[in-house]
Amino acid sequence: MTRRRRPLAPEAQHGATRLSLTERLSYGAGDFGFSLAYNMAGAFLLFYYTNVAMLPAAAVGTIFLAARLLDAVIDIFVGIAVDKTRTRWGRTRPYFLFTAIPYALVFILVFTVPDWSQNAKLIYAFLTFKALGILMSLGSIPYTALMPMMTTDTGERLKLGGMRSIGTSISVILGTAATMPLVGLFGGGDMQRGFLATAILFAGLSLIALFLLFRNCKERYEDQASPSFAVLPAIGEMLRNRAWLVCFGFTLLYFVRFGTMISLTAFFAIEVLGHPWMISILLPAISGTLLIAAFIAPPILARTGIRKGCFAACLIAIVLFLALPLTEASPASFLVLYIAASVVTSVTITGIFTMAAETVDYHEARFGTRNEGLLSAGISLATKVGMAVGSAAIAYSLGAAGYVPTDVSDAARETIRWSYYGWPVLLLALQALVVLAWPVERRAAA
């Protein structure tokens, strides 16, 4: 196979790979722009559908699962489209420009379920949620593909991964801790009005962040090969890329865990701990601690390497989660352990962002092609399918346990309790095993 050449930007040709602070901050803002809507939806859409729109939990689980499984096809096509795109703005940046407004509008529609019949509401919920997923793909896949185009330096990629973690963290804090207070403030007792007003506010913030991403982040390392290539052989190469397979599996398991916990936390705080006020601490701590990890993860992973660092983080987090049930009677002790576990697991997400970029270089070394869009599509698919499986598992569990918002049974409470502890421990153990197969151990330059 003919190796694709990568003409470099002038500054790259002279060895200047350092990125400006503005560029790094704007790259982080991109994750904020794409994640804010998704984090609010991930944290509260199950609650909104069941307790505000009054839809049955099992049907909602089916909506989540079916919508995300369709992404298996959609994400691959988006990735291929990115690899075939050639414009005056580059290969990835046009997607940020042209999807930002539709993404914001559909996000608002997701939290505007009309007062129709139950079947009509279910159809509306599926269509709007699916549309949000498609638009997320059209933006987030090019966003992930952008990092290896910005720099080939592992140290700079770790810094970009750290900034992306900050963007994710702030989006989680707003999308989780601030949502219910804002719903109460804007709604004045009307939760439907409160959710709608909050969605409008967050949509506006997302638009600003995505504009900064488009304006300030540039593609320095571009693949100038012909956009015409055979799709099936390219997918086959992706599936033979060991680095990509490890990154996909590790990311999938992370987001299955993320999906279970973010969907279950509100129920857990209310029905098991008996402290609704803890929702505004527990939810942002799930990944809001990325703000801390954004500063500690790059130097840790630069020193240990991704494989050893992420493996150790998973093992430490397992120990902390196993200790959590012992502290249920003490909110302070529970929160200390929980936040510590969240900080440790947040280190792995910075590793994921860097791994996704490294898979491109590994792919080029093995197959002579880069295919940033296609490889990024696979990672995007792992995040969304993982979230879908996690959220659907919780919805089905609640349905099987006979969860009724107005009369919660002891069986439902026990299902909520052990799902909250058991799933994270199992999934962290699987992540630890998967990351041991990571084949790239380039240390960052000092």
TAPESUL-V458191 format. One line per field, one symbol per residue. ss: DSSP state (H for helix, E for strand, - for the rest). A space follows every 50 residues. Layout:
ss: ???
This chain:
ss: -------E-HHHH-------HHHHHHHHHHHHHHHHHHHHHHHHHHHHHH HH----HHHHHHHHHHHHH-HHHHHHHHHHHHHH--------HHHHHHHH HHHHHHHHHH-------HHHHHHHHHHHHHHHHHHHHHHHHHHHHHHHHH ---HHHHHHHHHHHHHHHHHHHHHHHHHHHHHHHHHH---HHHHHHHHHH HHHHHHHHHHHHHHHH----E---------HHHHHHHHH--HHHHHHHHH HHHHHHHHHHHHHHHHHHHHHHH--HHHHHHHHHHHH--HHHHHHHHHHH HHHH-HHHHHHHHHHHHHHHHHHHHHH---HHHHHHHHHHHHHHHHHHHH HHHHHHHHHHHHHHHHH----HHHHHHHHHHHHHHHHHHHHHHHHHHHHH ---------HHHHHHHHHHHHHHHHHHHHHHHHHH-----------
